[in-house]
Amino acid sequence: MRRITNDPSGVRQSLMGETPKTALTHQLPIALFLCSSLLTGCFGYPRLLSYPFDPGGRGLNSLASELNPQISGRYIVFISDRRGSQDVYMFDTLSRNLVDLPGINSLDAIATHPSVSEDGRYIVFASSRQGRKSIFLYDRETRQSRNLTANLPAEVGNPTISADGNRIAFETSDNGQWDVLVYDRFGRRLNIPQDPR
């Protein structure tokens, strides 16, 4: 602990002869070290993950635009235009490879806002076809996509899926009022109580 005193010249000094500016100069490198350690993960959490750039488009990062990333468990889903259209991709952070998703993407659709269940089996995303946006659920086991909002006469967007893959929430606008709907993975609307008792 340092005691600060005033000398007759009006300069504040510590008993060790340092001015406050000199003391700050000694503390600045320590503060910078601590901040950089937190950002780089020297202390465990948080840490920045660095995935290599792959110009061939076989990794998480490529020459194309990568949009709307969402992470759950070991999987990251995102949108990329690396094949000339906005498609859904999934990256496995353990194997550090893209996961094959046969049947999910379509040449006549623009995909946005993917979300993945924790086990990676279910992926929900918004897709625009012929000017109409819908919410789709893709099952990696069956390799099938199902339109969950085909019979919903409203605008939809920004879907997200629960970690267990049983519930899908998304925005919907009917007559200009935006609300949140929750469906099960079979396309049935779930009634969420409005009274928070």
C-alpha positions in Angstrom: 0.0 0.0 0.0 1.4 3.4 -1.0 0.7 6.6 0.8 0.5 9.7 -1.3 1.9 13.0 0.1 2.1 16.5 -1.2 5.5 18.2 -1.3 6.0 22.0 -1.2 6.2 22.1 -5.0 2.6 20.9 -5.2 3.4 17.6 -6.9 1.8 14.5 -5.4 4.3 11.7 -4.7 4.2 8.4 -3.1 6.5 7.6 -0.2 8.5 5.6 -2.8 9.1 8.8 -4.8 6.8 8.0 -7.8 4.3 10.5 -9.2 0.9 9.1 -9.9 1.7 9.2 -13.7 4.8 7.0 -13.1 2.7 4.6 -10.9 0.1 4.3 -13.6 2.8 3.5 -16.2 3.9 0.5 -14.1 0.3 -0.7 -13.7 -0.6 -0.4 -17.4 1.4 -3.4 -18.6 -0.2 -5.6 -15.9 -3.7 -4.5 -16.8 -3.0 -5.1 -20.5 -1.7 -8.6 -19.7 -4.7 -9.5 -17.7 -7.1 -8.2 -20.4 -5.3 -10.1 -23.2 -5.2 -13.2 -21.1 -8.9 -13.2 -20.6 -9.5 -12.8 -24.4 -7.1 -15.5 -25.4 -8.3 -18.1 -22.8 -5.1 -18.4 -20.7 -7.4 -18.8 -17.7 -9.8 -21.2 -19.4 -12.9 -19.1 -20.2 -13.8 -17.2 -22.3 -11.5 -18.1 -25.1 -11.5 -17.3 -28.8 -11.7 -20.3 -31.2 -9.8 -20.1 -34.4 -10.8 -22.2 -37.3 -8.6 -22.2 -40.4 -9.6 -20.5 -43.6 -10.2 -22.9 -46.5 -10.3 -21.3 -49.9 -11.7 -24.5 -51.3 -14.9 -24.1 -49.2 -14.5 -27.4 -47.2 -14.2 -25.7 -43.8 -16.0 -23.3 -41.6 -14.5 -20.2 -43.2 -14.2 -19.8 -47.0 -13.9 -17.1 -49.7 -17.7 -16.7 -49.6 -19.9 -15.0 -47.1 -20.7 -16.9 -44.0 -23.9 -15.6 -42.3 -26.2 -16.2 -39.3 -24.0 -18.6 -37.3 -25.6 -20.5 -34.4 -23.9 -23.0 -32.1 -25.4 -25.8 -30.1 -23.2 -28.5 -28.5 -20.5 -29.5 -30.9 -22.2 -28.1 -34.0 -22.3 -24.8 -35.7 -24.9 -24.1 -38.4 -24.6 -21.2 -40.7 -25.6 -19.8 -44.1 -23.0 -19.5 -46.9 -23.2 -18.6 -50.6 -20.1 -20.7 -51.4 -22.0 -22.6 -54.1 -23.7 -19.5 -55.6 -26.9 -19.5 -53.5 -27.6 -19.0 -49.8 -27.5 -22.5 -48.4 -27.4 -24.1 -44.9 -24.2 -25.7 -43.7 -23.2 -27.5 -40.5 -19.7 -27.7 -39.0 -18.6 -30.2 -36.4 -16.2 -28.5 -34.0 -14.8 -31.9 -32.8 -13.9 -33.4 -36.2 -13.3 -29.9 -37.6 -15.2 -30.8 -40.8 -18.4 -29.8 -42.6 -21.2 -32.3 -42.1 -23.0 -33.6 -45.2 -26.6 -32.4 -45.3 -28.2 -34.2 -48.3 -31.6 -32.9 -49.3 -31.6 -29.7 -47.2 -30.7 -27.1 -49.8 -32.6 -26.2 -53.0 -31.5 -24.2 -56.0 -34.8 -22.3 -56.0 -34.6 -21.2 -52.3 -32.8 -18.7 -50.2 -32.1 -20.0 -46.7 -31.6 -17.8 -43.6 -31.3 -18.1 -39.8 -30.5 -21.8 -39.2 -30.6 -23.3 -35.7 -29.5 -26.8 -34.6 -30.5 -29.1 -31.8 -27.7 -30.1 -29.4 -27.3 -33.6 -30.8 -27.2 -32.2 -34.4 -30.1 -34.3 -35.6 -32.6 -31.4 -36.2 -31.9 -28.2 -38.1 -34.6 -25.5 -38.4 -34.2 -22.6 -40.9 -36.2 -20.0 -42.8 -36.3 -20.4 -46.5 -37.8 -18.1 -49.2 -39.2 -19.7 -52.3 -41.0 -17.7 -55.0 -41.2 -14.7 -52.6 -42.8 -16.6 -49.7 -40.8 -17.3 -46.6 -41.5 -20.5 -44.6 -40.0 -22.3 -41.6 -38.5 -25.7 -42.4 -37.3 -28.5 -40.2 -34.6 -30.9 -41.5 -34.1 -34.3 -39.9 -30.5 -35.6 -40.5 -31.6 -39.2 -39.9 -34.4 -39.3 -42.5 -32.7 -36.6 -44.7 -36.1 -34.9 -45.2 -37.2 -31.3 -44.8 -40.7 -30.4 -43.7 -42.4 -27.1 -44.1 -43.8 -26.3 -40.7 -45.6 -23.1 -41.7 -47.2 -24.1 -45.1 -50.7 -23.5 -43.7 -49.9 -20.3 -41.8 -51.2 -17.2 -43.6 -48.6 -14.8 -42.1 -45.0 -13.7 -42.5 -42.5 -15.8 -40.6 -38.8 -15.6 -39.7 -35.9 -16.1 -37.3 -36.6 -19.7 -36.1 -34.8 -21.3 -33.3 -34.9 -24.9 -32.0 -34.7 -26.2 -28.4 -31.6 -28.2 -27.4 -33.6 -31.4 -27.3 -35.1 -30.7 -30.8 -38.7 -30.9 -29.5 -39.8 -27.2 -29.8 -39.3 -24.6 -32.5 -40.0 -20.9 -31.8 -40.2 -18.3 -34.6 -41.4 -14.8 -35.3 -44.7 -14.4 -37.1 -46.5 -11.2 -38.4 -50.2 -11.2 -39.0 -51.6 -7.7 -40.0 -48.3 -6.0 -39.0 -48.2 -7.3 -35.4 -45.1 -9.4 -34.7 -45.5 -12.3 -32.3 -43.7 -15.4 -31.3 -45.2 -18.8 -32.0 -43.9 -22.2 -30.7 -44.5 -25.4 -32.6 -43.5 -29.0 -31.8 -41.3 -30.7 -34.4 -44.4 -32.3 -36.0 -45.7 -28.9 -37.0 -48.3 -28.6 -34.2 -48.7 -25.2 -32.5 -48.1 -25.4 -28.8 -50.2 -23.3 -26.5 -47.9 -21.3 -24.2 -49.7 -19.8 -21.2 -49.9 -16.0 -21.3 -50.3 -15.6 -17.5 -46.8 -16.1 -15.9 -48.1 -17.5 -12.6 
